[in-house]
Amino acid sequence: MKRHTGQSDAARHWRPATQAVRGGTARSEWGETSEALFLTSGYAYDCAGDAAARFAGEQVGMTYSRLQNPTVEMLEKRIALLEGAEACRTMATGMAAMTAALLCQLQAGDHVVAGRAAFGSCRWLVDSLLPKFGIETTVIDARDTAAFEAACRPNTKVFFFETPANPTMDIVDLAAVCGLARSRGIRTVVDNAFATPALQRPLEFGADIVAYSATKMMDGQGRVLAGAVCGAQEFIEGELLAFIRNTGPTLSAFNAWVVLKGLETLDLRIRRQSDNALAVARFLEGRVPRLLYPALPSHPQHNLAMAQMAAGGSIFAFFVEGRAQAHALLDALELIDISNNIGDSRSLMTHPSSTTHSGLAEEKRLEMGVTEGMLRLNIGLEDPADLIDDLDRALGRAGL
């Protein structure tokens, strides 16, 4: 019985499709073929000495599911393999992962340079939470590498950005920005949720830390919440683990098991969804005033995006005349759901200004390009012809 091949050194040499199915898997003495689901909060020891040795780090084994769980560990090892990272730690949500990735390494007096185009809660971290702890922040247009350099200070510790950014589809030059950071001893934290490791691996471009909402494409079917942080073993098992140990943003074993099953089809799903998104985007481009999708030549950073990404992904943004027309279009949809989630196998559309980014002041939304007429569309696994029919009908009803 092949009990531990998924966690052996050989797994690092498997190709991504094999890693996505078998990476991280460790079987119990029962020899189950699917990953086992360990629903336990704690672990028993053969003797008091074993308990003491485990807590002292002198004996291999698990102590408490806030820190270790066999099902969660399998997921962490699988994501690390797919990412090309030394290690990974998972958390209960994507925002728990983003928060932990930043707070575990920052303290009062440090400085962060962040991309202005970001998910609303990520901007809240930068604009509201970090300053409460005495951490200085500067928000810049991350499309401009020179803006990162200009914003650097002697106390700058982290560059934090998304690429593609949510929801504006801004692209950051990973090699240039990560190279700049390394030359100055600054760490880069990259939110890679839109692309996933199936389309883009920031560590290959010099990034230090990659963070995810695994809720999105990794689960990919709208079932559970999860987050992940990948990077060097020293960072993950040192700074990050100490933060997780004492603050407890723990991923449940059940949610880890669901994401494990989602990863088995990640490559298949995101490539099919990228193909579908390109077909729908080509249709919409001639019907709406403006559309932003990295795989289209009309995207202002198309060449850079395609140099970094294997495909355009499942998400894009387009613009209509204002909130009234945007809501009219959403209300006229019959197939595509109105939902603020992304990465789902179902097509979903939302109005960011009144949902995902509604917590930001209007001037901040406009600064990053989130206007009242912006709509974000996640393309799923449906037949693209049906999606186009639905959009064609809804556009007509909305006056487009």
Secondary structure, DSSP 8 states (H G I E B T S, - for coil): ---SGGGSGGGGGS-HHHHHHHTT----TT--SS------SB---SSHHHHHHHHTT-S-S--BTTT--HHHHHHHHHHHHHHT-SEEEEESSHHHHHHHHHHTT--TT-EEEEESS--HHHHHIIIIIHHHTT-EEEEE-TT-HHHHHHH--TTEEEEEEESS-TTT-----HHHHHHHHHHTT-EEEEE-TTTHHHH--GGGGT-SEEEEETIIIII-SS----EEEEE-HHIIIIIIHHHHHHH-----HHHHHHHHHHHTTHHHHHHHHHHHHHHHHHHHHTTSSEEE-TTSTTSTTHHHHHHH-SS--SEEEEE-SSHHHHHHHHHH-SSSEE-S--S-SS-EEE-GGGTTTTTS-HHHHHHHT--TTEEEEE--SS-HHHHHHHHHHHHHHTT-
